[in-house]
């Protein structure tokens, strides 16, 4: 999967970008398997982040950022899901979209809510790239649209400013 070194699938992100990707993968795994948050974090830290899997070396991710994203998203999920649901088109409720896409949106919205350490536009761009690791069709555009809509609600001041050239 994404994050391998020495292949065409190398994830070109920095350690935080890799943590974002891993958080999406972990959230997806939790949803599909029913695994607990604590067990998932432990598994990723011990066996995935920066480790060799099936002969492929995975790049090192920021473990603290990974843990914060995953724990924070789980803690705030009751606030995050309605935001996403409202931002989606009426005929596509959150429960109906692909589980990986749902994970990308959930972690992305959490990071937008988390604070202003990372600018909203950077967060949106990062999660569009995460979506591209899994999808080649319209899903990255959905991520861009939904996160942009929610980012403007959560951090309106950042979108009212003109970008520097």
C-alpha positions in Angstrom: 0.0 0.0 0.0 1.1 3.7 0.0 4.1 4.6 1.9 6.5 2.0 0.4 10.0 3.0 -0.6 11.6 1.9 -3.8 8.4 1.4 -5.8 6.2 3.5 -8.1 3.7 3.7 -5.2 6.1 5.7 -3.0 4.1 8.2 -1.0 5.9 11.6 -1.6 4.8 13.1 1.7 6.7 14.1 4.8 6.3 12.3 8.2 3.1 14.1 9.0 1.7 13.3 5.5 2.5 9.6 6.1 0.8 9.9 9.6 -2.3 11.2 7.9 -2.3 8.3 5.4 -1.7 5.8 8.2 -4.5 7.3 10.3 -6.9 6.8 7.4 -5.8 3.2 7.0 -6.1 2.6 10.7 -9.6 4.1 10.9 -10.7 2.0 7.9 -9.3 -1.1 9.6 -11.1 -0.3 12.8 -14.4 0.1 11.0 -14.0 -3.1 8.9 -12.6 -5.3 11.7 -14.2 -3.9 14.8 -10.7 -3.6 16.4 -10.3 -1.2 19.3 -8.6 2.1 19.1 -5.8 1.0 21.5 -5.2 -2.2 19.7 -5.1 -0.5 16.3 -2.6 2.2 17.5 -0.4 -0.5 19.0 -0.5 -2.6 15.8 0.4 0.3 13.6 3.3 1.4 15.9 4.7 -2.0 16.3 4.2 -3.5 12.9 3.5 -0.9 10.2 4.9 2.6 10.7 8.4 2.5 9.3 8.5 -1.3 9.2 9.1 -3.9 6.5 5.9 -5.7 5.4 6.0 -8.5 2.9 9.4 -7.5 1.7 8.4 -3.8 1.2 9.9 -1.1 3.4 7.4 1.5 4.6 8.6 5.0 5.3 8.6 6.4 8.8 5.6 8.4 9.9 5.2 10.9 12.7 3.8 8.5 15.4 2.7 11.2 17.7 0.7 12.9 14.9 -0.7 9.6 13.8 -1.9 8.8 17.4 -3.3 12.3 17.9 -5.3 12.2 14.6 -6.7 8.8 15.3 -7.6 9.4 19.0 -8.9 12.9 18.3 -11.1 11.7 15.4 -12.6 8.9 17.5 -13.2 11.3 20.5 -14.9 13.9 18.2 -16.7 11.5 15.8 -20.2 12.5 17.1 -19.4 16.1 16.2 -17.5 15.2 12.9 -20.1 12.9 11.3 -23.0 15.4 11.2 -20.7 18.1 9.7 -19.7 15.7 6.9 -23.3 14.6 6.4 -24.4 18.2 6.0 -21.6 19.0 3.6 -22.4 16.0 1.3 -24.9 16.1 -1.4 -28.4 15.2 -0.2 -28.6 12.0 -2.1 -25.2 10.8 -0.6 -25.5 10.4 3.1 -22.4 9.6 5.0 -23.4 6.0 5.7 -23.7 5.4 2.0 -20.2 6.5 0.9 -17.2 4.2 0.6 -15.7 3.4 3.9 -12.2 4.5 2.9 -13.6 7.8 1.6 -15.5 8.2 4.9 -12.2 7.6 6.8 -10.4 10.3 4.7 -13.2 12.8 5.4 -13.4 12.0 9.1 -9.7 12.4 9.8 -9.5 15.5 7.5 -12.4 17.2 9.4 -10.8 16.3 12.7 -7.6 18.0 11.7 -9.5 21.1 10.5 -11.2 21.2 14.0 -8.0 20.4 15.8 -6.5 23.9 15.7 -4.6 26.3 13.5 -1.2 24.8 13.8 -1.6 23.7 10.1 -3.4 26.1 7.7 -6.8 24.9 6.5 -5.8 25.0 2.8 -2.7 22.8 3.5 -4.9 20.3 5.4 -7.4 20.1 2.5 -4.6 19.6 0.0 -3.0 16.9 2.1 -6.3 14.9 2.3 -6.9 15.3 -1.4 -3.5 13.6 -1.9 -4.4 10.9 0.6 -7.6 10.3 -1.3 -5.5 10.0 -4.5 -3.6 7.2 -2.9 -6.8 5.1 -2.9 -8.9 6.5 -5.7 -8.4 7.7 -9.3 -11.9 8.8 -10.1 -14.1 11.6 -8.5 -13.4 10.8 -4.8 -10.4 13.3 -4.5 -12.8 16.0 -5.8 -15.4 15.0 -3.2 -12.7 15.3 -0.5 -11.7 18.7 -1.8 -15.3 20.0 -1.9 -16.4 18.6 1.5 -13.3 19.7 3.4 -13.4 23.1 1.7 -17.0 23.6 2.7 -16.4 22.5 6.3 -13.1 24.4 6.5 -14.9 27.6 5.6 -17.4 27.0 8.4 -14.7 26.1 11.0 -12.0 28.6 10.0 -13.7 31.4 8.0 -10.9 33.8 8.6 -8.4 31.7 6.7 -10.6 31.7 3.6 -11.4 35.4 3.6 -7.7 36.2 3.4 -6.2 36.5 -0.1 -3.6 33.8 -0.7 0.0 35.2 -1.0 1.6 34.8 -4.3 
